[in-house]
Amino acid sequence: LDAAAAAPVNLMPAASEVEWGPATLVEGAGVVVLSDQASPPEREAARLLCRYVERRFGQKWPVHTTGEVPADAKLRVYLGQAKTFPALAQLCDGQKLAVPEQPEGYALKVWAEGGAVTAVVAGVNSRSVIYGQDTLFQLLGQQHGKLTIQGATIRDWPGIPLRGRPHPHYQYFLKAENWDCILSSRINFIDLRDGIYAFEAGAELKKDELGKVIREAKDRGLRVYAAVNTGVPKAEQEAVMATFKQFIELGADGLWASFDDKGPGEDPKGMMGRILAFGREHQITGDAIALTPPKGAYQVVDHKFNREVVGVPGMEQAVWYLTSVPCAEDAAAGEAIGLKVRPSWWHNWPRMHYPSLSYRGGAYVPTLDLAYGWNHPNAQELRQMGRYVHAVMPWDGWQALQHYLVPVIGWWSWRPEQYDRQAIRRRAYDMVFGPAQVETARAFDDALPNIRARFQFWSTQTDSAPRCPARLKSQGDRAQVLAELKALQPKPADLRKSAPAASLLDAALLEKDYLEPMAREIATGLAAAQAPYPEYWWPEHQGQVLNAIYDGDMAK
């Protein structure tokens, strides 16, 4: 069946193949069943499913292996790979459920039989089990306080091979909740940086922290690129290689050469030749090698730097990150210079589209739109992009709220041809606030940009020009702005009351990153709209003072 035709559940991202069955009321507890040989990513899939079920539905599902399954379990969820899990393979064979052969594909089926419900998620590899359980979770619901599950047969796989979440500060990956966001967003790689560009050659690595990040990523089946600044003088190339060597010893399985805004360095071809040779020694080849070309070359495919460096044996199979919107012309240009894989997309959100009234750290920023970034891709370009791109990643740095950023590019990149911004927003709000509060959160985010548009903001901060609070562009807008802010005021209160019981986020994170900043945004707006800023009254006052001086009426 067409996945979008009369769907009882609006999956996000949309699945490749869907056939819907009847929904079932689950009259009892659920259990998750794993193989005795379950891999760390498969165990992570079970952990994440159980965590979200407990947060959303208040049920604690135990995790068992095949021989431990309670006979009276009313919902049995089997997770794993058929090739390593005989009980799962038997269920798939009995249901004639074929696992897709596409990379990261999974098959899922939910059916009721004999007064109980069985659900299976069978992945082509261990990481795909994580993505399959995310779809399974979306089939769960609640009716009159009881769990429901939607019957379905689903076969699914991603449209874009590599989907990443780089971050300028690797410490981001030390927070457990960020991993949950990454996995739910269908991300399959991260990189390690210590600054906007990369680790500097010869940097002293905090191996305990970095080793922990790499182990956590491996437990989730994610590729880990070590990003090092390679735009260096020839004399520093040895330090570059020494830094890469340390990362490989820690467990990284990708090498990212960052020229970027630092420039091409002294001998980029020689630098890349050494990196590729080192990679081959450690079975790191193909798209496990990534490159950010220098400024000028990262905007266009057909650039002197790119033409020369692609000639280094192995670079024709590497991942080349460019900021231009992927398109047929760029794909053809890549082939013309010798690329054997499609160009990749570094999607830059260098500044937030809407400034915040509460300009300090931790300000509320609504869900991001892929069109806000460099080159402003439109919906048609985004739907066609899967044909022309090998890897994608967002680059906002650190300003956006994670559940409003990572899923936006992650869910789009899983099924780009069915891109639907509003559907992405709805699931993001569902994740953060719960299904009953989706419309409240959407209405808040829809109204806020129009209010902010009536304020003037300072974009820089220096000792001589400190950042000032926002103020109205026109005092004539004051009454309307106050009315609109007061109309929004109840919405954060409604969310604070209802969201904690249904949110998939930790309660403290929900409050810190979303609920408190939303309320602060309204409070700051009300204060800023009513503040008697000097420029409102000073010109008239100054004129009166000068007139009094000219008149010689100092008493006045």
LUMTI-484649 format. One record per residue (C-alpha): residue number from 1; x, y, z. Coordinates in Angstrom, 3 decimals. Example, Ala and Ser with C-alpha at 12.3 -4.5 7.8 and 13.67 -1.06 7.14 Angstrom:
REM residues 2
1  12.300  -4.500  7.800;
2  13.670  -1.060  7.140;
***
This chain:
REM residues 556
1  0.000  0.000  0.000;
2  1.007  3.606  -0.437;
3  2.581  4.545  2.907;
4  0.664  7.844  2.957;
5  -2.755  6.513  1.900;
6  -5.279  6.687  4.759;
7  -2.532  6.006  7.280;
8  -3.760  5.347  10.834;
9  -0.351  6.528  12.077;
10  1.634  9.353  10.480;
11  5.141  7.948  10.696;
12  8.053  10.357  10.842;
13  10.172  9.714  8.946;
14  7.883  8.053  6.434;
15  8.660  4.386  5.794;
16  9.616  2.864  2.444;
17  6.879  0.199  2.410;
18  3.860  -0.029  4.723;
19  0.834  -2.296  4.927;
20  -1.522  -1.450  7.769;
21  -3.344  -3.972  9.928;
22  -5.883  -3.587  12.734;
23  -5.036  -1.802  15.979;
24  -5.131  -3.866  19.175;
25  -5.761  -3.068  22.829;
26  -2.976  -4.654  24.892;
27  -4.519  -6.322  27.939;
28  -1.396  -6.609  30.034;
29  2.309  -5.929  30.302;
30  4.848  -5.892  27.513;
31  8.298  -7.463  27.369;
32  11.262  -6.999  25.056;
33  13.042  -10.135  23.859;
34  16.676  -10.171  22.709;
35  19.027  -12.855  21.509;
36  21.544  -14.311  23.949;
37  24.101  -12.910  21.478;
38  22.556  -9.436  21.269;
39  25.092  -6.801  20.237;
40  25.531  -3.525  22.155;
41  23.470  -1.554  19.562;
42  20.645  -4.114  19.853;
43  20.707  -3.759  23.619;
44  20.691  -0.006  23.141;
45  17.579  -0.360  20.962;
46  15.861  -2.247  23.782;
47  16.974  0.307  26.381;
48  15.704  3.265  24.368;
49  12.356  1.619  23.606;
50  11.834  0.724  27.265;
51  12.835  4.203  28.417;
52  10.397  5.910  26.067;
53  7.570  3.498  26.905;
54  8.026  4.210  30.600;
55  8.153  7.975  30.082;
56  5.177  8.134  27.741;
57  2.939  5.345  29.036;
58  4.182  4.680  32.569;
59  4.910  1.000  31.894;
60  8.161  -0.683  32.842;
61  8.970  -3.338  30.262;
62  11.508  -5.963  31.274;
63  14.119  -7.182  28.786;
64  14.511  -10.957  28.424;
65  16.354  -13.434  26.285;
66  14.427  -16.139  24.432;
67  14.396  -18.731  27.192;
68  13.188  -16.262  29.810;
69  10.000  -14.935  28.162;
70  7.043  -15.063  30.592;
71  4.266  -17.285  29.289;
72  1.601  -14.762  30.252;
73  3.197  -11.769  28.464;
74  0.506  -9.992  26.431;
75  2.919  -8.061  24.210;
76  6.212  -9.569  23.120;
77  8.640  -7.373  21.205;
78  11.496  -9.210  19.480;
79  14.454  -7.043  18.497;
80  17.571  -8.086  16.643;
81  19.020  -9.600  13.482;
82  17.544  -12.772  12.056;
83  21.005  -14.150  11.262;
84  22.010  -14.096  14.956;
85  18.601  -14.621  16.605;
86  16.960  -17.973  15.693;
87  13.651  -17.204  17.433;
88  13.364  -13.954  15.488;
89  14.263  -15.704  12.224;
90  11.548  -18.279  12.868;
91  8.932  -15.561  13.454;
92  9.985  -13.700  10.293;
93  9.796  -16.923  8.252;
94  6.381  -17.762  9.685;
95  5.062  -14.309  8.790;
96  6.851  -14.268  5.408;
97  8.602  -11.074  6.517;
98  11.695  -10.371  4.413;
99  14.405  -8.101  5.772;
100  15.437  -5.490  3.161;
101  18.889  -5.929  1.679;
102  19.513  -2.178  1.524;
103  22.083  -0.840  4.007;
104  20.502  -0.038  7.398;
105  17.222  -1.611  6.323;
106  14.837  -3.228  8.776;
107  11.574  -5.180  8.671;
108  8.843  -4.734  11.252;
109  5.582  -6.507  11.846;
110  2.899  -6.291  14.541;
111  0.084  -8.850  14.739;
112  -2.383  -10.229  17.301;
113  -2.920  -13.931  17.782;
114  -4.333  -16.074  20.591;
115  -5.071  -13.171  22.919;
116  -1.537  -11.734  22.727;
117  0.376  -9.387  20.448;
118  3.722  -10.068  18.838;
119  5.961  -7.377  17.388;
120  9.223  -8.047  15.561;
121  11.940  -5.683  14.427;
122  14.550  -7.437  12.303;
123  17.502  -5.370  11.120;
124  19.969  -5.989  8.340;
125  22.610  -4.905  10.855;
126  22.618  -4.055  14.542;
127  22.279  -0.286  14.086;
128  19.178  -0.662  11.951;
129  17.432  -2.322  14.903;
130  17.643  1.049  16.681;
131  15.905  2.751  13.772;
132  13.268  0.016  13.610;
133  12.359  0.341  17.271;
134  11.863  4.071  16.703;
135  9.195  3.246  14.124;
136  7.680  0.629  16.434;
137  7.380  3.160  19.252;
138  5.323  5.393  16.969;
139  2.787  2.546  16.603;
140  2.044  2.650  20.341;
141  -0.815  4.693  21.745;
142  -3.149  4.919  24.694;
143  -6.907  4.545  24.998;
144  -8.798  4.862  28.273;
145  -5.560  4.389  30.175;
146  -4.607  1.179  28.337;
147  -1.850  0.631  25.814;
148  -2.764  0.205  22.156;
149  -0.567  -0.888  19.275;
150  -1.197  -0.426  15.578;
151  -0.895  -3.516  13.423;
152  1.466  -3.055  10.486;
153  3.969  -4.693  8.165;
154  6.813  -2.309  7.376;
155  10.011  -2.575  5.353;
156  12.208  0.474  5.494;
157  15.666  1.830  4.683;
158  17.280  5.289  4.435;
159  17.443  7.473  1.341;
160  20.789  9.130  2.161;
161  23.650  6.834  3.268;
162  25.436  9.017  5.848;
163  23.536  11.262  8.266;
164  25.631  13.047  10.850;
165  25.625  15.161  13.974;
166  29.000  16.929  14.205;
167  29.449  19.392  17.043;
168  32.201  21.939  17.712;
169  32.627  20.694  21.296;
170  32.997  16.953  21.810;
171  31.774  17.363  25.415;
172  28.275  17.536  23.916;
173  28.469  13.763  23.556;
174  29.092  13.251  27.272;
175  25.387  13.928  27.971;
176  23.210  10.798  27.860;
177  20.077  12.613  26.677;
178  21.930  13.888  23.604;
179  22.599  10.301  22.517;
180  18.875  9.515  22.732;
181  18.123  12.518  20.525;
182  20.774  11.425  18.014;
183  19.430  7.879  17.768;
184  15.787  8.955  17.503;
185  16.863  11.297  14.681;
186  18.258  8.344  12.631;
187  21.824  9.719  12.774;
188  24.621  7.245  11.974;
189  27.845  9.187  12.529;
190  29.404  11.806  14.764;
191  32.726  13.597  14.662;
192  35.059  14.787  17.377;
193  36.119  18.436  17.438;
194  37.465  20.818  20.021;
195  36.508  24.123  18.460;
196  34.657  25.417  15.446;
197  37.015  23.774  12.966;
198  38.718  20.699  14.415;
199  41.413  19.529  16.801;
200  44.662  21.335  16.167;
201  47.628  19.278  15.094;
202  49.553  18.127  18.156;
203  46.713  19.002  20.537;
204  46.853  17.403  23.968;
205  43.858  15.063  24.022;
206  41.773  14.400  27.113;
207  41.838  10.689  26.465;
208  39.520  9.675  29.298;
209  36.724  11.909  28.003;
210  37.306  11.161  24.328;
211  37.601  7.451  24.968;
212  34.269  7.504  26.794;
213  32.587  9.322  23.887;
214  33.976  6.823  21.376;
215  32.875  3.830  23.458;
216  29.378  5.292  23.847;
217  29.159  5.858  20.097;
218  30.343  2.318  19.328;
219  27.754  0.878  21.723;
220  25.170  2.612  19.520;
221  26.693  1.450  16.243;
222  27.768  4.939  15.171;
223  30.826  5.784  13.087;
224  33.204  8.218  14.793;
225  35.288  10.578  12.671;
226  38.333  12.233  14.229;
227  38.475  15.780  12.820;
228  41.924  17.365  12.693;
229  43.047  20.677  11.184;
230  45.069  19.693  8.119;
231  45.597  23.145  6.591;
232  49.078  23.351  8.059;
233  52.666  24.060  6.954;
234  54.496  21.001  5.705;
235  56.616  20.949  8.865;
236  53.455  20.342  10.964;
237  52.136  17.396  8.959;
238  53.861  14.973  11.297;
239  51.920  16.468  14.202;
240  48.679  15.992  12.225;
241  49.450  12.319  11.750;
242  50.393  11.891  15.406;
243  47.020  13.337  16.414;
244  45.139  11.029  14.063;
245  47.148  8.099  15.454;
246  46.010  8.907  18.990;
247  42.382  8.961  17.879;
248  42.695  5.584  16.151;
249  44.199  4.148  19.326;
250  41.142  5.435  21.207;
251  38.822  3.638  18.766;
252  37.816  6.223  16.137;
253  37.017  4.605  12.786;
254  36.863  7.643  10.511;
255  39.439  10.302  9.535;
256  38.235  13.835  8.776;
257  40.685  16.232  7.146;
258  39.598  19.780  7.962;
259  41.036  22.535  5.766;
260  37.957  24.752  6.026;
261  38.468  28.455  6.765;
262  42.008  27.781  7.987;
263  43.071  27.373  4.351;
264  44.769  24.745  2.172;
265  48.049  24.640  4.048;
266  51.371  24.154  2.338;
267  51.021  20.733  0.666;
268  47.403  19.496  0.712;
269  48.002  16.671  -1.774;
270  50.894  15.359  0.282;
271  48.835  15.739  3.447;
272  45.933  13.743  2.029;
273  48.296  11.110  0.639;
274  49.654  10.495  4.140;
275  46.158  10.371  5.667;
276  44.920  7.894  3.071;
277  47.960  5.646  3.521;
278  47.446  5.726  7.293;
279  43.773  4.939  6.817;
280  44.562  1.902  4.664;
281  46.814  0.563  7.429;
282  43.758  0.570  9.706;
283  41.089  -0.498  7.150;
284  39.711  3.049  7.067;
285  38.911  3.769  3.438;
286  36.111  4.983  1.164;
287  33.538  7.146  2.918;
288  35.281  6.607  6.255;
289  37.618  9.342  4.931;
290  36.021  12.819  5.027;
291  37.244  16.195  3.818;
292  36.228  19.793  4.332;
293  37.912  21.761  1.513;
294  39.242  25.266  2.211;
295  37.152  28.413  1.792;
296  36.447  28.994  -1.876;
297  36.615  25.278  -2.601;
298  33.875  24.263  -0.163;
299  31.360  26.438  -2.011;
300  31.818  24.917  -5.483;
301  32.729  21.479  -6.782;
302  34.811  22.543  -9.773;
303  37.593  24.361  -7.925;
304  41.356  24.126  -8.405;
305  41.883  22.636  -4.911;
306  39.217  19.976  -5.473;
307  40.458  19.084  -8.956;
308  43.982  18.569  -7.660;
309  43.253  16.740  -4.396;
310  40.726  14.320  -5.917;
311  43.629  12.981  -7.948;
312  45.228  11.521  -4.812;
313  44.400  7.775  -5.040;
314  41.518  7.044  -2.681;
315  40.134  10.590  -2.568;
316  37.724  9.785  -5.402;
317  35.850  7.526  -2.900;
318  36.010  9.914  0.069;
319  33.246  12.140  1.468;
320  33.611  15.718  0.226;
321  31.619  18.264  2.247;
322  30.385  21.329  0.358;
323  27.985  24.078  1.395;
324  26.202  24.391  -1.962;
325  22.736  22.843  -2.213;
326  23.178  19.330  -3.695;
327  21.759  19.168  -7.200;
328  22.148  17.426  -10.535;
329  24.685  20.015  -11.719;
330  26.928  19.457  -8.675;
331  26.674  15.685  -9.042;
332  27.749  16.000  -12.685;
333  30.564  18.375  -11.734;
334  31.753  15.836  -9.179;
335  31.893  13.121  -11.802;
336  33.704  15.470  -14.171;
337  36.556  16.096  -11.716;
338  36.819  12.391  -10.846;
339  34.574  11.754  -7.829;
340  33.155  8.223  -7.660;
341  30.654  9.125  -4.910;
342  28.141  11.945  -4.863;
343  29.180  15.210  -3.179;
344  28.059  15.680  0.430;
345  26.273  18.551  2.165;
346  27.541  20.652  5.046;
347  24.344  22.565  5.802;
348  25.301  25.754  7.574;
349  23.010  27.494  10.045;
350  25.554  30.119  11.108;
351  22.998  32.331  12.847;
352  19.516  31.759  14.090;
353  16.819  32.976  11.703;
354  14.942  34.695  14.532;
355  16.864  36.402  17.343;
356  15.733  35.758  20.879;
357  14.201  38.384  23.150;
358  16.008  36.684  26.013;
359  19.410  36.979  24.432;
360  21.493  35.266  27.093;
361  22.559  31.616  26.912;
362  19.772  29.075  27.058;
363  17.329  31.236  25.106;
364  14.332  29.665  23.413;
365  14.729  29.093  19.668;
366  11.765  27.578  17.729;
367  12.135  24.506  15.515;
368  14.583  25.158  12.725;
369  13.700  25.124  9.058;
370  16.141  23.610  6.569;
371  15.484  26.669  4.389;
372  17.019  28.987  7.014;
373  20.585  27.898  6.287;
374  23.074  28.909  3.635;
375  21.655  29.022  0.109;
376  18.091  28.618  1.445;
377  17.088  25.296  -0.142;
378  13.397  25.157  -1.007;
379  11.036  22.208  -0.495;
380  11.396  20.977  -4.078;
381  15.194  20.980  -3.852;
382  15.037  19.143  -0.537;
383  12.738  16.462  -1.970;
384  15.050  15.912  -4.952;
385  18.280  16.041  -3.001;
386  18.457  12.353  -2.123;
387  19.427  11.617  -5.727;
388  22.490  13.831  -5.576;
389  24.067  13.592  -2.117;
390  26.027  10.929  -0.220;
391  26.216  12.437  3.279;
392  24.531  15.296  5.128;
393  25.160  17.114  8.392;
394  23.855  20.233  10.125;
395  26.186  22.933  11.349;
396  24.636  25.400  13.757;
397  27.369  25.101  16.283;
398  25.647  25.216  19.629;
399  22.777  27.710  19.600;
400  19.756  25.616  18.614;
401  17.755  23.373  20.916;
402  18.798  19.801  20.143;
403  15.338  18.306  19.651;
404  14.493  21.190  17.307;
405  17.671  20.747  15.245;
406  18.975  17.184  14.958;
407  15.635  15.536  14.019;
408  14.991  18.221  11.391;
409  17.880  17.063  9.235;
410  17.873  13.453  10.448;
411  14.234  12.661  9.632;
412  14.402  14.578  6.349;
413  17.524  12.701  5.242;
414  15.970  9.295  5.929;
415  13.200  9.926  3.377;
416  14.025  13.181  1.524;
417  11.537  12.644  -1.308;
418  8.679  12.898  1.219;
419  9.968  15.986  3.010;
420  7.193  17.666  5.006;
421  8.344  20.408  7.324;
422  5.071  20.569  9.230;
423  5.111  16.825  9.864;
424  8.681  17.112  11.192;
425  7.589  19.927  13.498;
426  4.652  17.895  14.799;
427  6.807  14.945  15.752;
428  9.435  17.200  17.344;
429  6.734  18.763  19.535;
430  5.332  15.300  20.270;
431  8.775  14.163  21.420;
432  9.362  17.192  23.629;
433  5.894  17.912  25.012;
434  3.731  14.859  24.281;
435  1.035  14.278  21.633;
436  -1.709  16.227  23.421;
437  0.418  19.386  23.461;
438  1.570  19.426  19.823;
439  -0.858  22.159  18.784;
440  -0.076  24.305  21.820;
441  3.648  24.200  21.066;
442  3.052  24.789  17.355;
443  0.864  27.825  18.045;
444  3.527  29.258  20.356;
445  6.269  28.860  17.729;
446  4.039  30.239  14.954;
447  3.220  33.406  16.909;
448  6.674  34.153  18.296;
449  8.436  35.187  15.045;
450  5.772  37.824  14.266;
451  6.233  39.311  17.728;
452  10.005  39.263  17.505;
453  9.849  40.967  14.108;
454  8.572  44.122  15.835;
455  11.698  44.360  17.989;
456  15.140  45.705  17.217;
457  18.146  43.590  18.220;
458  21.885  44.029  18.627;
459  23.877  41.341  16.834;
460  27.338  42.022  18.274;
461  28.859  42.581  21.674;
462  32.123  44.350  22.392;
463  33.501  46.399  25.292;
464  32.667  49.602  23.441;
465  29.328  48.376  22.113;
466  27.746  46.010  24.638;
467  24.727  43.999  23.628;
468  21.584  45.822  24.641;
469  18.142  44.444  25.399;
470  15.679  44.291  22.526;
471  13.362  47.236  22.113;
472  10.390  48.029  19.910;
473  11.120  49.356  16.448;
474  8.055  51.567  16.800;
475  6.386  52.624  20.022;
476  3.160  52.635  18.074;
477  3.282  48.811  18.113;
478  3.365  48.620  21.908;
479  -0.310  47.903  22.524;
480  -0.465  45.205  19.848;
481  2.766  43.536  20.980;
482  1.632  43.502  24.611;
483  -1.703  41.995  23.617;
484  -0.027  39.273  21.546;
485  2.465  38.432  24.297;
486  -0.278  38.233  26.905;
487  -2.271  35.953  24.604;
488  0.757  33.623  24.428;
489  1.430  33.733  28.161;
490  -0.891  30.825  29.094;
491  0.716  28.427  26.606;
492  4.018  27.839  28.474;
493  1.944  27.376  31.634;
494  -0.229  24.771  29.879;
495  2.868  22.991  28.626;
496  4.479  23.030  32.065;
497  1.352  21.462  33.530;
498  0.854  18.669  30.978;
499  4.178  17.975  29.230;
500  6.205  16.287  32.007;
501  3.860  13.281  32.095;
502  4.119  12.629  28.339;
503  7.485  14.044  27.244;
504  10.200  11.657  26.091;
505  12.778  13.953  27.657;
506  14.165  13.816  31.153;
507  12.081  16.132  33.353;
508  15.028  18.333  34.296;
509  16.088  18.715  30.647;
510  12.524  19.527  29.582;
511  12.335  22.284  32.170;
512  15.821  23.703  31.585;
513  15.913  23.672  27.765;
514  12.262  24.234  26.846;
515  9.693  25.150  29.496;
516  11.669  27.761  31.433;
517  13.114  29.473  28.311;
518  9.625  29.685  26.743;
519  8.217  31.390  29.829;
520  11.297  33.632  30.045;
521  10.864  34.668  26.407;
522  7.355  35.966  27.143;
523  8.383  37.664  30.392;
524  11.348  39.341  28.683;
525  9.178  40.474  25.786;
526  6.636  42.051  28.127;
527  9.386  43.867  30.011;
528  11.158  45.013  26.836;
529  7.920  46.288  25.265;
530  7.197  48.482  28.292;
531  10.703  49.640  29.230;
532  11.258  53.435  28.954;
533  14.454  53.259  26.895;
534  16.366  56.590  26.749;
535  16.043  56.917  22.970;
536  12.259  57.063  23.400;
537  12.362  60.272  25.471;
538  15.885  61.655  25.212;
539  15.587  63.572  21.885;
540  12.583  65.561  23.146;
541  14.194  66.092  26.533;
542  17.483  67.155  24.951;
543  15.640  69.677  22.768;
544  13.905  71.168  25.784;
545  17.196  71.481  27.696;
546  18.969  73.138  24.759;
547  16.071  75.557  24.204;
548  16.171  76.523  27.870;
549  19.916  77.168  27.640;
550  19.493  79.238  24.485;
551  16.724  81.223  26.177;
552  18.910  81.825  29.206;
553  16.209  80.251  31.376;
554  18.370  77.961  33.495;
555  15.637  77.525  36.077;
556  13.438  76.036  33.393;
***
